[in-house]
């Protein structure tokens, strides 16, 4: 797919699902990203790692019909 994504700095831990949620803009569409990570605190380095994971995912995949990416 190789599209540019702009990430928002709106990371939220969803405890009952054990995932972090954040959003981004992809091709003008707002997408929501979910990453399974049980630690309830993260630093800037972890955010950058996740952004790279999403970019790698988008090389071959795309968000689901709900504009979500689950990693």
C-alpha positions in Angstrom: 0.0 0.0 0.0 2.9 2.3 0.8 0.9 5.3 1.9 2.1 8.0 4.3 0.5 8.1 7.7 0.4 10.9 10.2 0.2 9.6 13.8 -1.7 11.5 16.6 -0.2 11.6 20.1 -3.4 10.3 21.7 -2.3 7.0 23.2 -4.7 5.5 25.7 -4.4 2.2 27.5 -7.6 0.1 27.5 -7.1 -2.1 30.5 -10.0 -4.6 30.0 -8.7 -5.4 26.5 -5.0 -5.2 27.4 -4.3 -3.0 24.4 -3.1 0.5 23.6 -5.2 2.6 21.3 -4.1 5.6 19.2 -5.1 7.2 15.9 -3.7 8.5 12.7 -4.6 9.9 9.4 -4.1 7.7 6.4 -5.1 9.0 3.0 -7.4 11.6 4.6 -9.2 8.9 6.7 -9.0 8.8 10.5 -7.9 5.3 11.5 -7.6 3.7 15.0 -4.7 1.5 15.9 -4.8 -1.1 18.6 -1.6 -2.8 19.9 -1.6 -5.6 22.4 0.8 -4.5 25.2 -0.1 -5.2 28.8 2.1 -2.6 30.3 0.0 0.4 31.4 2.8 3.0 30.9 4.9 3.7 27.8 7.6 6.2 26.8 8.4 8.0 23.6 10.7 5.3 22.3 7.8 2.7 22.6 5.6 5.0 20.6 8.2 5.3 17.8 8.5 1.5 17.8 4.7 1.1 17.4 4.7 3.7 14.6 7.3 1.6 12.7 5.2 -1.5 13.2 2.2 0.2 11.7 4.2 1.5 8.8 5.5 -2.0 8.2 2.0 -3.4 8.4 0.8 -0.9 5.8 3.5 -2.0 3.3 1.3 -5.1 2.7 -1.9 -4.6 4.5 -4.6 -2.0 5.1 -7.0 -1.1 7.9 -10.1 -3.2 8.2 -13.6 -2.1 7.2 -13.9 -0.2 10.5 -10.7 1.8 9.7 -8.9 -0.1 12.4 -5.5 -1.8 12.6 -5.0 -4.5 15.2 -1.4 -5.5 16.1 
